[in-house]
Amino acid sequence: MIMKSALLAFSATAFGMLAIVLGAAPAAQSPAAQAPSVNLTGTWTGTGRDTYLGIPDGVKVTWVLTQTGSTVSGTVQTLPLDPSHDCVSCHRTRTGTVSGTVAGTALTLTMDFPNLGQGATPTPTNQTPQCAVALNGFAATIANNAFTTVYSGTDQCEQPIQNGTLDMTLQAAPSITSQPASQTIAPGQTASFSLVASGTAPLGYQWQVSTNGGTTWTNLTDTAPYSGSATATLTITSVTPSLTASQYRAVATNSVGTATSTAATLLVRAMVVDADGDGKADLVIFRPSTGTWFVDHSATGYTTNTSRQWGISTDVPVPGDYDGDGLMDLAVYRPATGVWYVLNSSTNFATSLALSWGISTDIPVPGDYDGDGKTDPAVYRPSTGTWYILQSSTNYTTSMSFSWGISTDVPVRGDYDGDGKADPAVYRPSTGAWYALKSSTNYTTSLAVAWGISTDTPVNKSP
């Protein structure tokens, strides 16, 4: 009988009506006159315990609360911590509603479980009413999103309920506090993407990849070249040109919810003269007399070479990665007609591209100005100090132009601000000054550095 009484008392604790007062001891001022100074919106979890007659028992409690002003409402669920007792109905999972008010830091809540059952073998139809219970509790002010209440009372069956406790903690959904950053690296190198997430532990992570600009996403596993797909840092070893323009994001998850990071882009940029994709510069020459390219390959320790005819004697060589496969394409600019001719490495040099962009007095300045991982045809016009850029990211349907330089300047495009895009820049021999227009600020700011004298030659000047 003693065991049965204890179980009934605990059942009432877990599944009856609960009133909790949160905060300091009541002051002379009416709590109703105080403005709420706590916000209980969120998911709270904890454990309840009733030590009536010294027999401990317990239940897991979850509140999902929403607070609007001084009014609190939500749902409650109880789950027995030990369902092995003979009083089965006392220990089944129950759901109900929770409502109350908050004044200052004083919280009064009522939990209502409207469909309690009783009996050793409960069924969905065996739901006879059980003794209701009213519990009054006192809890310290919430600190670090947690509090404990101690309560006592008597249920309607006159069973005393003593030394009950309820330990509750606010559960925080994940939040991304540091997003993964895009990277530009050479083939063969290692890339890593990291994020920082806050929220109630434990946090789980799942990295995803998109190869179609973020339209669809696929979960990654720890299969080469990927590792750390279920951690806060994704590592990609020995990247290949085929991964260029891939996007990566992570989903952080805990018991409360999920949060998805922003997407970071991986650009695999070959050196201008990397024809074999090993991340090393190859020995490349263009022989104007025959319009032939000769490549001595670093991938074989410069023991093998290839040659292809592409161009004529008056062409200007403008190698670059025009098709975005991470390998050097053979390309020439023909000043006589202002046409660019590109032989695509992505098709094993079986296809080509011809673009009319420039006039006879222009200086070709190819580079990736739009950050899509492909070289853009571009020219610098000394007569006006203007840059004209044909954008590969729009399939060459749009362009940009910038007035940046004077007729005696030397164009020296490069990524001076580290954002993965080429910046229009010039070297002025008369003063030894470098001037770069920053793409990272949408070309609203610039860089000026004095470095050189009038007879110096900038080593990254355009052809």
N, C-alpha and C positions, 0 to 999 in steps of 0.2 A: 504493500500500500504506500509505503514511503516513496518508493521509486515512481509509482504512478502519479502521486501528488506532485513530485518535483517536475515530472515531464509535463503535466498539465500547466503548471506555473510557467515553465519555459515556453510552452506553446503559446500561452497568452502573451508573453513578452515578445515573441517573434512575430505573431500574426494578429495582434489585436489593435487597439487604438493607442497611439503613442503621442504624448505631448512633451516637447523638450523646450526648455528655456536656455538660451545661449547668451552668455555675457556675465557681467558682474552682478552682485546682489542688487535687487531692486532698490532704486533710490526713491526719494520722496516724490520726485516728478513722475508723472504718468508716462509709461513707455510709449503710449500712443502719440505723445507730443514730440517725441524724438524723431529726427530724420534718419532713415536707414544709413548706416555707415559701413555695412558689409554687403557684398553682392554674392549670392549663393548660386547664381546660374552656373550650371555645369553638372558633371557626373561625380557623385560622392560614393565611395565604397568603404566598408568597414565591417566589423564584427560586433554582434551583440552577445551578452552572456548574463545568465541569471544563476546565482549561487545559492538559491533557496535550499535550506537544509544541508548546505555544504556540498551539494552534488553539482559540479560544473557541467554546463552544457553550452551550446553556442549556435549561432546562425550568422551567415554572411548576408549583409544588407547592402543594397544598391539603391541610391536615390538619383534620379535624373530631374534636376530642378531648373525652373526658370523664374527669375525674380523681375517683377515690374514694379518699380517704386517700393512700397512696403509690402506688397503681396507676393507670396511664394506659392508655386504650384508645380506639380510634376507627377512622376510615377515612382513606385517603390517595388522592389522584388526582394524576397528573402530566399535563401538557399541554405538548407541545414548543413552544418559542418560535419555532423555525425548522424547519418540516416539509419543507423543499425538498431535503434531502439524498438521495443515492442509496440510503442504507441506510434504507429506508422503515420497516422494523420497529423500528429504533432510536428512531424519533421518533413513534410513534403514541401516542395517549392511553392511559394505563394506570390501573387502579384496584386497590387492595389494602387491606390492613389495617395498622394501626400499634398497637403495644403497648409497654409499658415501665414503668419505675418512677421515682419521684422521691424523693430523700432530701436534705433541706435545700433548696438551690437547684441540686443536681446532678441532671440529667435524663439517663436512658439510654433510648433508643428504638430499636425495630427496625421497619423497614418491610418488608413482605413482599408481593411481586407474584407470585402463584403460577402464572400462566399466560403466561409470556413467549414471544414468537415470534421467529423469525429467518428472514431471506430477503428478497430484493429486492421480491417481490410477495406480501406476506402475505395470507392469506384466513382466514376463521374456522376452517377445518380445517387450516391450515398453522401449527400452534402447537408446533413442536418446542422442546424445552428449550434455554435459553440459559445461558451461564456465569453462575453465581451470584456475588454480590459481598458482601464484608463491609467496611464503612467505619467507622472510629473517628474521632470528631470532638470538638473542644473549642470551647465557646462561652462568651462572657462572660455574666454574670448578666443576666436580662431587665431592661431599662430602658425605660420608656414603652411597655410591651407589645410589645417587639421584641428580637431578638437575631440574631447572625450566628455561624455555626459554620464552622470551617475543618477539612477532613478529608483523609485520604490512606489508601491501602490497596492491596490487590492482589486482582483477581478470580480465580476458579478457573481461568481460561484464562491466568493469569500475565501479564495486561496490567496494567502499573502505572497507578495512578490518583493524580494529584498535584494539589495546590493546588485541590481542590474547595471550593466555598463554598455555603452555604445561608443565605439572608437571609429570615427569617420575621417576620411581623407579625400580631398578634392583631387580628382583625376584629370590631368591636363592632356588634351589631344596633342598630337605632334605639331610642331611649328618649325619651319625651316628658317634658321637664323643666319646661315651663311650658305649662299648658293654656289653650285659648281661653276667654274669659269671655263670659257672656251680656250682651246689651245691650238697652236700652229707648230708642228714639228716636222722633222725630216723623216723619210722612210727608214725603218730599222730602229728608230728610237722608241723609248717607252713613254707612254702618256698616262696620266692619272687624273681622275676627277673626284673631288671630295665635297662633302657638304657637312654642315653642322645642324643638328635638329635638337630641339628641346621638347619636353613632354614627360609624362609619367613613365618610368621604366617598367618593364624592359621595352626598348624600341627595336623594331625589326626594319630591315632595309631591303629593297628590291630595285636594282638598276635595270633600266630599259633602254633600248636603242630604237631609233627611227632612221630609216634610209630614204624616206620620201618627204623630207621637210617637215616632219612632225604630224603628218596626217594619221599614221598608225604607229603603234609602239609595241615592241616585243620584249618580254622578260628575258634577261640574260642569265646564263649559268656559268659556272667556273669551267668553261671549255676554252682552250687556246683560241685566240690570244688573250682571253679575259680571265681575271681573277678578282676576288673581292666583290662579287656581284651581289652578295647579301650582307655587305658591310657598308660603312660610311664612306669608303674610298674604293673606287673602281680603278683597276690597273689594266692597261692594255700594253702588252709587250710586243716588241718587234713589229710596229705598225707597218702596214703595207699601203701603197697608193690607193687600193680599192676601198679603204676606209674613209677617204677624204669626204668631207661634207656630212658625215654621219653625226647624228645628234644623240646626246645621252642625258637622261634624267633619272632621279631616284624617287621612290615612294617610301616614305617613313610611316610605320604603322605601330600602334599599340592597342590596348584593350578599349580605348575610347574612340579612336578614329584614325584617319590617315591624312597625310599632307604630301603633296607632290612638288618637287623642286622645279625651277625653271630649267629649260633645256640648254645644254652647252654643246658647242659644235667643235668637232675635230677636223682640222685641216692638215692634210699631209702634203707638205710642200717640198717638191724636189728642188735641189739647187738648179740654177738655170742650165748648167751643163751636166746634170746627172741623167745620163741616157739609160742606165741599167737599173736604177731604183735601189742602189745599195746605200744611199745617203752620203755618198762621196762624190767629189767632182771628178768627172772624166776629162781626159785630154781631147779637146775638140777643136778642129780647125775647119775654116771654110776657105776653099780655094777658088777665088773669083774667076781665074782663067778658064776653069771648066764648070764652075757652079757646083762643085762637089764638096760634100761634108765627109770628114774623116774623124772617127771616134775611136780612141784607145781606151778600153774599158777597165775601170778600177776594180770591178767585181771579180776580175780574174787576175788581179795583180798586174794589170797592163800587159798581159801576155796575148790578148786577143783584140782584134779591131774590126770595125765595120765601116763601110762607106756607102753613101747614097748621093745621087745627083739631084739637087733641088735648088734652082736659081740660075741667074745669069751673071755675067761679069760686073754689071753695074748695080746689082742688088746689094742691099745692106743686110747682113745677117742679124736677125732678131729672135734668137731661140727663147723658148719659154714653154710653160705647161698650159697650152691653150685649150686642151680637152679635159683637164682636171683629173688625169689618171696618175699624177705624181711623177711622170717621166718627161724628159725633154722632147719637145716637138721641133722638127726642123722648120724654120720659118725665115722668110726674107721680106724686106720692104723694098718696093720698087719705086724710087723717087720719080722716075719719068712719068708714071701713071698714078702714083699715090695709092697703089694696091698692095695689100698684105697677102702673102701666100703661105699657108700653113699645111705641113704634112703631118697627119695625126699619128702619134705613136700608139694610141688606144686601139687602132685597127691594124696594128703592125705595119703602119705606113701605107695602107691600101686606100685610104681616103684622104681628101684634102679640103681646105677651106680657103676661099678667096674673098677678101673684104676691101672695099674701096674706102680709104680713110687717110686723107692727107693730101698735101700738094708737094711740088718738087723741092721747095725750099724748107720744108718741115724737117725736124729732127725726130726720129722715132724714139719713143720712151715707153716701151711696153712694161707692164706690171699688173699686179692684181689690185686694182684700185677700189673694187667693190666688195672684196672679201669673200668671194664665192669659191676660192681655190683654183681659179683659172686666170691665165694671163689675159689682160685686156689690151687690144691695140690702142695705142695712144701716141700723140705727136706733140712736140713743143714748137711753136711758131715764133722764131726770134724777132721777126719784124714787128710783132705786136706784144710779145711776151705772154702769149696765151697758150694754155694747155688744153688739148681736146682729147677726150677719153671716150672710147666706144665700149659700152658695158656688156660683158659676156653674161652677166647674171640675168639679163632680160633678152638673151639670145640676140644681142646686138641691135635691139630695136630702140634703145634709148642711149643718150650720151650725156657727158658732163663737160663743162668748160670753165677754166679759171684763169683770170689774169694774174700771173705770178712770175715776174721777172722783167728784164729789159733785154735789148737786142744783143748786148755783149756778155750776158750771163751764160753759164754752162749748165745745162739741165743735169741734175744728179738725183733722180727719184729714188726713194727708198722708204722703208717703214721706220720713220724716226720716232714715232710715239708708241710703238709696240702693240698696236691694236690689230695686227694681222693684215693691214691694208697699206698699199703703197701711197706715199705722200708726194705731191708735187714739191720739188725743191730745186734750188739753183745755187751755184757757186759763183761769186762775183770776183773775178781775178783782180780788178782794180783796187779792191779793199781787202781781199782775202776773207770775205764774209760768206757764211752759209745761211740761206733762208729756206725754211721748210714750212709748208702750210699743212696743219694737222687735220687728218681725217677723223681722229678720235673726238674732235669737238665740232664735227660737221663743217670743218674748214672755217671756223670762226676765230681761231687763235693760230698763232704761228711761233716759230722758233728762229732766233737769230744768234749765230755763234761766229766769232772771228777766229778763223783757223786756216792760216796759209798766207802766202805772199803772191804777188802778181805773176810770177813765173812758175808757180806750182801748177800741177795737174791733178785734179781730183780723180781718185782711182775708180770711183763708181760712176763716172760720167757716161752718158749715153753715147752710142756710136756716132 
